[in-house]
C-alpha cells in the first residue's frame, strides 16, 4: 500500500496533468484546489485506497468539465 506521502505525490501528479489539459482555460491553482477538494471528500470514506486516485481524478474531471461547459437549460 502507498504511504500518505506517496498519495500526495500521486495527487500532485493528477493536478499537474489536469492543469496542463485545462491550461489557458482554468488557472492551475483552481485545478489543484478542485483535486484537493475531491480528495478531501472521498478519502475519509475510502475503504479501498488502491482506487482512491482514480476516483479523485474522475471527480475532478467531472467538476472541471462542468466548470468550463456549464449545463444548458
Secondary structure, DSSP 8 states (H G I E B T S, - for coil): ---HHHHHHHHHHHHHHHHHHTTTTS-HHHHHHHHHHHHHHHHTT-S-GGGHHHHHHHHHHHHHHHHHS----
